[in-house]
Amino acid sequence: MKKHVNPIEPLTFRFADDGLVPNHPRWPMLVYPGAVQLPDDVDPAAIVEDIFAANGWGDSWRNGIYGFVHYHSRIHEVLGIARGAAEVRFGGDKGKVIEVKAGDVAVLPAGTGHQRLSASADLLVVGAYPPFGTYDLCRTPDQHAEALRTIPTVGRPDNDPILGGDGPLLKAWSEG
């Protein structure tokens, strides 16, 4: 699967707790623009799924991104854009709007808010998770206090979902 991977340095984004979305207290969200090469003759979602799986990120799904602000307080998430494009606000209402397109990958540490603002009709996203953690969907103010407790307990993955054991995620998400 390395033949479909562009070994690029990710962009990093840090977001403050906005009262609804805690975001992660230490680790940045990473965005890898154009990280995955998607040839026309192959199912693009299968390529993204294979790359994630080869790096230990599983329980993958194919869909879009919810149109409401939400986050996961007990697990990290990777989003690979297999087809189309979308404007996504990361970090909650006071976060940053980023246009993602086919081949881009975003890695969200637990607590990172995300919301689709607009998308092309053909948007297809592949999501996946590290081999530990518990999926949850947080979107209401009453979940905030518990999320502040659980987010820091979600450990660092052993592998970057795109570049494996030598990937930039391991440095960006150092335990310190």
PAKOLZA-686222 format. One record per residue: chain; x, y, z of N, C-alpha, C in turn. Coordinates in pm, whole numbers, m for minus. Atoms other than C-alpha are relative to their C-alpha. Example, Ala and Ser with C-alpha at 12.3 -4.5 7.8 and 13.67 -1.06 7.14 Angstrom:
% residues 2
+--------+--------+--------+--------+--------+--------+--------+--------+--------+--------+
! chaine !    n.x !    n.y !    n.z !   ca.x !   ca.y !   ca.z !    c.x !    c.y !    c.z !
+--------+--------+--------+--------+--------+--------+--------+--------+--------+--------+
!      A !     89 !   m119 !      0 !   1230 !   m450 !    780 !     90 !    120 !      0 !
!      A !    m82 !   m119 !     m6 !   1367 !   m106 !    714 !    m77 !    109 !     73 !
+--------+--------+--------+--------+--------+--------+--------+--------+--------+--------+
***
This chain:
% residues 176
+--------+--------+--------+--------+--------+--------+--------+--------+--------+--------+
! chaine !    n.x !    n.y !    n.z !   ca.x !   ca.y !   ca.z !    c.x !    c.y !    c.z !
+--------+--------+--------+--------+--------+--------+--------+--------+--------+--------+
!      A !     81 !   m120 !      0 !      0 !      0 !      0 !     85 !    127 !      0 !
!      A !    m86 !   m118 !     m3 !    299 !    231 !     31 !      6 !     68 !   m137 !
!      A !     m5 !    m62 !    134 !    279 !    287 !   m346 !   m108 !    106 !    m16 !
!      A !    107 !    m98 !      8 !    m40 !    488 !   m286 !     13 !    113 !    102 !
!      A !    m17 !    m97 !   m108 !    101 !    698 !     m1 !    104 !    105 !    m39 !
!      A !    m94 !   m110 !     16 !    264 !   1040 !    m38 !     56 !     32 !    138 !
!      A !    m57 !    m22 !   m134 !    504 !   1068 !    258 !     25 !    149 !     29 !
!      A !     m9 !   m143 !    m24 !    432 !   1430 !    348 !    m16 !     32 !    148 !
!      A !     19 !    m47 !   m138 !    447 !   1624 !    671 !   m141 !     57 !     12 !
!      A !    137 !    m51 !    m17 !    102 !   1699 !    808 !     m2 !    144 !     49 !
!      A !     30 !   m128 !    m63 !    m41 !   2036 !    896 !    m53 !    m31 !    140 !
!      A !     48 !     24 !   m135 !   m112 !   2065 !   1268 !    m91 !    115 !     44 !
!      A !     97 !    m97 !    m49 !   m404 !   2240 !   1434 !    m32 !    m31 !    146 !
!      A !     37 !     14 !   m141 !   m471 !   2298 !   1804 !   m123 !     86 !     25 !
!      A !    123 !    m71 !    m29 !   m809 !   2400 !   1936 !    m24 !      3 !    150 !
!      A !     31 !    m15 !   m141 !   m912 !   2533 !   2275 !   m138 !    m57 !     30 !
!      A !    131 !     42 !    m49 !  m1203 !   2401 !   2478 !    m94 !    119 !    m16 !
!      A !     92 !   m112 !     20 !  m1503 !   2612 !   2375 !   m124 !     m9 !     89 !
!      A !    112 !     16 !    m91 !  m1737 !   2496 !   2652 !    m95 !   m110 !    m41 !
!      A !     79 !    112 !     50 !  m1920 !   2246 !   2431 !     93 !   m111 !    m48 !
!      A !    m97 !     95 !     54 !  m1631 !   2078 !   2249 !    131 !     16 !     76 !
!      A !   m123 !    m13 !    m80 !  m1335 !   2002 !   2476 !    128 !      8 !    m85 !
!      A !   m121 !     19 !     79 !  m1085 !   1922 !   2197 !    103 !    m74 !     86 !
!      A !    m99 !     76 !    m77 !   m766 !   1748 !   2307 !     91 !     97 !     75 !
!      A !    m80 !    m95 !    m78 !   m566 !   1914 !   2588 !    147 !      7 !    m40 !
!      A !   m143 !      2 !     33 !   m222 !   1813 !   2449 !     29 !    m21 !   m148 !
!      A !    m37 !     46 !    134 !   m233 !   1665 !   2100 !    m75 !     75 !   m110 !
!      A !     64 !    m72 !    111 !   m299 !   1849 !   1773 !    m73 !    m95 !    m96 !
!      A !     58 !     69 !    114 !   m524 !   1741 !   1491 !    102 !     11 !   m113 !
!      A !    m92 !      0 !    113 !   m317 !   1645 !   1188 !    m79 !    m10 !   m129 !
!      A !     60 !     10 !    132 !   m418 !   1703 !    827 !    112 !    m24 !   m100 !
!      A !    m96 !     37 !    103 !   m222 !   1534 !    549 !    m63 !     31 !   m136 !
!      A !     57 !    m32 !    131 !   m313 !   1713 !    224 !     60 !    m91 !   m108 !
!      A !    m48 !     84 !    110 !   m290 !   1476 !    m73 !     82 !   m119 !     44 !
!      A !    m79 !    111 !    m54 !   m157 !   1191 !    141 !    m18 !   m131 !    m76 !
!      A !     30 !    127 !     67 !   m321 !    917 !    m65 !    m22 !     25 !   m149 !
!      A !     19 !     m4 !    145 !   m289 !    871 !   m441 !   m114 !    m94 !    m35 !
!      A !    119 !     77 !     32 !   m621 !    752 !   m579 !    m14 !    m15 !   m151 !
!      A !     12 !     20 !    144 !   m593 !    607 !   m930 !   m146 !    m21 !    m41 !
!      A !    137 !      7 !     50 !   m907 !    614 !  m1145 !    m51 !   m143 !    m15 !
!      A !     43 !    136 !     33 !   m912 !    239 !  m1209 !    m20 !    m90 !    122 !
!      A !     12 !     80 !   m122 !   m939 !    125 !   m845 !   m100 !     68 !     93 !
!      A !     93 !    m54 !    m98 !  m1202 !    167 !   m573 !     79 !     86 !     99 !
!      A !    m82 !    m87 !    m86 !  m1064 !    472 !   m387 !    m19 !    m30 !    149 !
!      A !     22 !     29 !   m142 !  m1225 !    377 !    m56 !     78 !   m125 !     42 !
!      A !    m75 !    121 !    m33 !  m1061 !     33 !    m70 !    148 !     31 !     22 !
!      A !   m140 !    m40 !    m19 !   m719 !    197 !   m108 !     18 !     62 !    138 !
!      A !    m10 !    m67 !   m130 !   m779 !    419 !    195 !    m17 !   m102 !    113 !
!      A !     21 !    103 !   m103 !   m915 !    126 !    400 !    124 !    m87 !     17 !
!      A !   m118 !     85 !     m6 !   m612 !    m86 !    310 !    118 !     70 !     67 !
!      A !   m109 !    m75 !    m63 !   m366 !    187 !    411 !    m23 !      8 !    151 !
!      A !     29 !     m9 !   m143 !   m539 !    241 !    744 !     21 !   m136 !     68 !
!      A !    m11 !    133 !    m59 !   m560 !   m135 !    812 !    145 !    m46 !     10 !
!      A !   m141 !     39 !     m2 !   m194 !   m190 !    722 !     76 !     67 !    114 !
!      A !    m63 !    m73 !   m109 !   m108 !     61 !    994 !    m73 !    m17 !    134 !
!      A !     63 !     35 !   m126 !   m331 !    m92 !   1260 !   m123 !     80 !     37 !
!      A !    123 !    m76 !    m25 !   m632 !    141 !   1229 !   m113 !    m75 !    m70 !
!      A !    104 !     85 !     55 !   m947 !    m65 !   1181 !   m140 !     48 !     33 !
!      A !    143 !    m29 !    m17 !  m1324 !    m84 !   1234 !    m42 !    109 !    m97 !
!      A !     25 !   m108 !     96 !  m1343 !    123 !    919 !   m144 !      2 !    m48 !
!      A !    134 !    m22 !     53 !  m1661 !    262 !    771 !     10 !     91 !   m121 !
!      A !     11 !    m89 !    117 !  m1765 !    441 !    452 !   m129 !     80 !     14 !
!      A !    119 !    m84 !     m7 !  m2002 !    736 !    463 !     43 !    143 !    m28 !
!      A !    m37 !   m140 !     10 !  m1974 !   1113 !    506 !     42 !     48 !    137 !
!      A !    m29 !    m59 !   m132 !  m1924 !   1347 !    802 !   m130 !     66 !     45 !
!      A !    126 !    m56 !    m51 !  m2218 !   1443 !   1021 !     m3 !    151 !    m17 !
!      A !     21 !   m143 !     17 !  m2362 !   1789 !    962 !    m24 !     74 !    130 !
!      A !     12 !    m65 !   m130 !  m2374 !   1864 !   1335 !    132 !    m13 !     75 !
!      A !   m124 !      2 !    m78 !  m2092 !   1943 !   1578 !     m1 !   m122 !     91 !
!      A !    m13 !    116 !    m87 !  m1972 !   1628 !   1752 !    147 !    m32 !     20 !
!      A !   m135 !     48 !    m26 !  m1664 !   1461 !   1894 !    m10 !   m137 !     66 !
!      A !     m8 !    132 !    m64 !  m1551 !   1129 !   2037 !     93 !     15 !    121 !
!      A !    m78 !    m24 !   m121 !  m1428 !   1133 !   2396 !     79 !   m122 !     47 !
!      A !    m65 !    123 !    m46 !  m1306 !    773 !   2426 !     83 !    m69 !   m108 !
!      A !    m75 !     62 !    110 !  m1132 !    709 !   2093 !     48 !    108 !    m97 !
!      A !    m50 !    m85 !    108 !   m920 !    877 !   1824 !    m67 !    m45 !   m130 !
!      A !     63 !     33 !    128 !  m1048 !    886 !   1464 !     85 !     54 !   m114 !
!      A !    m63 !    m48 !    123 !   m893 !    911 !   1119 !   m107 !      7 !   m107 !
!      A !     95 !    m20 !    109 !  m1093 !   1045 !    824 !     79 !     14 !   m130 !
!      A !    m64 !     m5 !    131 !   m973 !    973 !    471 !   m103 !     35 !   m106 !
!      A !     94 !    m40 !    103 !  m1143 !   1149 !    182 !     29 !    m84 !   m125 !
!      A !    m19 !     91 !    113 !  m1186 !    883 !    m86 !    m51 !     59 !   m131 !
!      A !     58 !    m59 !    120 !  m1397 !   1086 !   m327 !    m67 !    131 !     39 !
!      A !     70 !   m126 !    m23 !  m1532 !   1439 !   m357 !     78 !     96 !     87 !
!      A !    m60 !   m104 !    m83 !  m1469 !   1735 !   m131 !   m104 !     49 !     99 !
!      A !     91 !    m54 !   m102 !  m1616 !   1900 !    177 !     67 !    114 !     74 !
!      A !    m47 !    m99 !    m97 !  m1585 !   2203 !    399 !    m39 !    m54 !    136 !
!      A !     22 !     56 !   m133 !  m1546 !   2079 !    754 !     53 !     99 !    102 !
!      A !    m50 !    m82 !   m111 !  m1525 !   2286 !   1069 !     51 !    m96 !    106 !
!      A !    m63 !     79 !   m104 !  m1282 !   2125 !   1308 !     19 !     86 !    124 !
!      A !    m26 !    m71 !   m125 !  m1248 !   2222 !   1674 !   m121 !     65 !     63 !
!      A !    121 !    m62 !    m56 !  m1609 !   2330 !   1737 !    m29 !    133 !    m66 !
!      A !     46 !   m125 !     63 !  m1782 !   2659 !   1663 !    108 !    107 !    m10 !
!      A !   m110 !    m97 !      5 !  m1464 !   2857 !   1736 !    124 !    m60 !    m66 !
!      A !   m112 !     69 !     63 !  m1246 !   2617 !   1538 !     38 !     57 !   m135 !
!      A !    m48 !    m41 !    131 !  m1121 !   2628 !   1180 !    m72 !    m78 !   m108 !
!      A !     63 !     64 !    116 !  m1299 !   2557 !    853 !    112 !    m38 !    m98 !
!      A !   m101 !     52 !     91 !  m1086 !   2341 !    625 !    m71 !    m71 !   m114 !
!      A !     52 !     76 !    115 !  m1165 !   2223 !    274 !     85 !   m125 !    m16 !
!      A !    m68 !    128 !     22 !  m1077 !   1856 !    240 !    m49 !    m56 !   m132 !
!      A !     35 !     55 !    131 !  m1069 !   1675 !    m93 !     61 !   m139 !    m13 !
!      A !    m47 !    137 !     22 !  m1002 !   1330 !   m234 !    151 !     m8 !     16 !
!      A !   m142 !     21 !    m27 !   m665 !   1205 !   m111 !     47 !     60 !    131 !
!      A !    m36 !    m62 !   m129 !   m661 !   1416 !    208 !    m37 !    m92 !    115 !
!      A !     26 !     79 !   m121 !   m648 !   1256 !    552 !     11 !     92 !    121 !
!      A !     m3 !    m75 !   m127 !   m731 !   1412 !    891 !      0 !   m100 !    115 !
!      A !     m8 !     86 !   m118 !   m633 !   1247 !   1219 !    m41 !     84 !    120 !
!      A !     59 !    m76 !   m110 !   m841 !   1364 !   1514 !     26 !    m69 !    133 !
!      A !    m12 !     59 !   m132 !   m727 !   1300 !   1868 !   m135 !      8 !     72 !
!      A !    125 !      2 !    m76 !  m1008 !   1218 !   2109 !    m35 !    142 !     45 !
!      A !     48 !   m130 !    m43 !  m1217 !   1526 !   2186 !     m8 !    105 !   m107 !
!      A !     m3 !   m100 !    107 !  m1167 !   1704 !   1853 !   m136 !     11 !    m67 !
!      A !    129 !    m23 !     64 !  m1490 !   1856 !   1727 !     12 !      0 !   m150 !
!      A !      5 !     m5 !    145 !  m1590 !   1813 !   1366 !   m146 !      5 !    m46 !
!      A !    133 !    m22 !     55 !  m1887 !   1911 !   1152 !     13 !     32 !   m148 !
!      A !      4 !    m30 !    142 !  m1953 !   1901 !    777 !    m88 !    121 !    m21 !
!      A !     77 !   m120 !     33 !  m2063 !   2244 !    657 !    m59 !     m9 !   m140 !
!      A !     48 !     20 !    136 !  m2094 !   2158 !    288 !     83 !   m112 !    m61 !
!      A !    m72 !    110 !     65 !  m1993 !   1877 !     55 !    m46 !    m14 !   m144 !
!      A !     38 !     35 !    136 !  m1990 !   1773 !   m307 !    m94 !   m121 !      7 !
!      A !     98 !    109 !      1 !  m2261 !   1526 !   m405 !     66 !   m138 !      5 !
!      A !    m67 !    130 !      4 !  m2003 !   1249 !   m448 !     91 !    m25 !    120 !
!      A !    m89 !     18 !   m116 !  m1834 !   1286 !   m107 !     m7 !   m143 !     53 !
!      A !    m12 !    131 !    m64 !  m1712 !    953 !     29 !    119 !      5 !     94 !
!      A !   m101 !     m4 !   m105 !  m1521 !    938 !    356 !     19 !   m141 !     55 !
!      A !    m31 !    124 !    m71 !  m1346 !    638 !    510 !     50 !     41 !    137 !
!      A !    m44 !    m24 !   m137 !  m1316 !    652 !    886 !     55 !   m128 !     59 !
!      A !    m56 !    117 !    m69 !  m1116 !    421 !   1112 !     52 !     43 !    137 !
!      A !    m38 !    m23 !   m139 !   m990 !    387 !   1468 !    120 !    m85 !     37 !
!      A !   m109 !     85 !    m47 !   m683 !    262 !   1651 !    m58 !   m123 !     70 !
!      A !     52 !    127 !    m54 !   m709 !    m86 !   1807 !    m45 !      6 !    146 !
!      A !     48 !    m14 !   m138 !   m810 !     49 !   2148 !    m89 !    121 !      7 !
!      A !     94 !   m110 !    m17 !  m1071 !    288 !   2277 !   m141 !    m51 !    m24 !
!      A !    141 !     35 !     14 !  m1448 !    284 !   2273 !    m70 !    112 !    m74 !
!      A !     71 !   m100 !     78 !  m1657 !    461 !   2014 !   m112 !     61 !     84 !
!      A !    114 !    m72 !    m58 !  m1892 !    725 !   2153 !    m25 !    121 !    m88 !
!      A !     37 !   m117 !     78 !  m2071 !   1020 !   2000 !    m48 !    106 !     96 !
!      A !     32 !   m106 !    m95 !  m2074 !   1339 !   2206 !    m41 !    124 !    m77 !
!      A !     46 !   m121 !     69 !  m2271 !   1647 !   2106 !    m80 !     93 !     88 !
!      A !     81 !    m84 !    m88 !  m2447 !   1793 !   2410 !     82 !     53 !    117 !
!      A !    m76 !    m60 !   m111 !  m2329 !   2021 !   2692 !     13 !    m91 !    123 !
!      A !     m7 !     86 !   m118 !  m2408 !   1759 !   2957 !    106 !   m109 !    m13 !
!      A !   m105 !    100 !     18 !  m2138 !   1530 !   2809 !    140 !     58 !     22 !
!      A !   m128 !    m69 !     m5 !  m1860 !   1788 !   2846 !     85 !    m39 !    122 !
!      A !    m77 !     27 !   m122 !  m1755 !   1724 !   3209 !     59 !   m141 !     m2 !
!      A !    m51 !    138 !      8 !  m1724 !   1348 !   3159 !    107 !    m12 !   m107 !
!      A !    m99 !      4 !    107 !  m1536 !   1402 !   2834 !    135 !     56 !     46 !
!      A !   m126 !    m55 !    m52 !  m1277 !   1617 !   3014 !     77 !   m105 !     80 !
!      A !    m63 !    107 !    m77 !  m1209 !   1314 !   3233 !     53 !   m111 !    m90 !
!      A !    m38 !    116 !     81 !  m1196 !   1049 !   2959 !    101 !     31 !   m111 !
!      A !    m87 !    m31 !    114 !  m1014 !   1228 !   2675 !    149 !    m23 !     31 !
!      A !   m144 !     21 !    m25 !   m669 !   1234 !   2844 !     39 !   m145 !     28 !
!      A !    m32 !    140 !    m28 !   m695 !    862 !   2925 !     12 !    m84 !   m127 !
!      A !    m12 !     74 !    125 !   m706 !    760 !   2557 !    146 !      5 !    m44 !
!      A !   m144 !      6 !     26 !   m351 !    644 !   2483 !     37 !     32 !   m144 !
!      A !    m53 !    m29 !    134 !   m132 !    727 !   2189 !      8 !   m130 !    m81 !
!      A !    m11 !    119 !     86 !   m157 !    483 !   1896 !    147 !    m35 !    m26 !
!      A !   m135 !     45 !     32 !    149 !    277 !   1805 !     43 !     41 !   m140 !
!      A !    m30 !    m32 !    139 !    123 !    379 !   1440 !    m79 !    120 !    m50 !
!      A !     66 !   m102 !     79 !     42 !    678 !   1227 !    m88 !    m74 !   m100 !
!      A !     88 !     77 !     90 !   m259 !    568 !   1015 !     42 !      3 !   m147 !
!      A !    m48 !    m10 !    139 !    m83 !    674 !    693 !    143 !    m52 !    m14 !
!      A !   m143 !     27 !     15 !    290 !    636 !    756 !     56 !    m99 !    102 !
!      A !    m43 !    108 !    m87 !    303 !    364 !   1022 !     85 !     42 !    118 !
!      A !    m80 !    m17 !   m121 !    559 !    334 !   1301 !    100 !    114 !     m5 !
!      A !    m93 !   m113 !     13 !    780 !    611 !   1164 !    m73 !    130 !    m33 !
!      A !     78 !   m116 !     41 !    498 !    855 !   1094 !      5 !    116 !     96 !
!      A !     m8 !   m122 !    m79 !    480 !   1213 !   1222 !    m97 !      4 !    119 !
!      A !     94 !      1 !   m111 !    182 !   1137 !   1447 !     71 !    m35 !    132 !
!      A !    m64 !     47 !   m123 !    412 !    964 !   1696 !     76 !    112 !     70 !
!      A !    m70 !   m115 !    m60 !    618 !   1279 !   1748 !   m101 !    108 !     43 !
!      A !     99 !   m104 !    m29 !    321 !   1518 !   1734 !    m82 !    m35 !    122 !
!      A !     77 !     45 !   m114 !    137 !   1309 !   1991 !     91 !    m66 !    103 !
!      A !    m89 !     56 !   m101 !    424 !   1254 !   2230 !    m71 !      0 !    136 !
!      A !     66 !     18 !   m129 !    327 !   1147 !   2580 !     30 !    116 !     97 !
!      A !    m40 !   m106 !    m92 !    498 !   1449 !   2736 !    m96 !    112 !     17 !
+--------+--------+--------+--------+--------+--------+--------+--------+--------+--------+
***
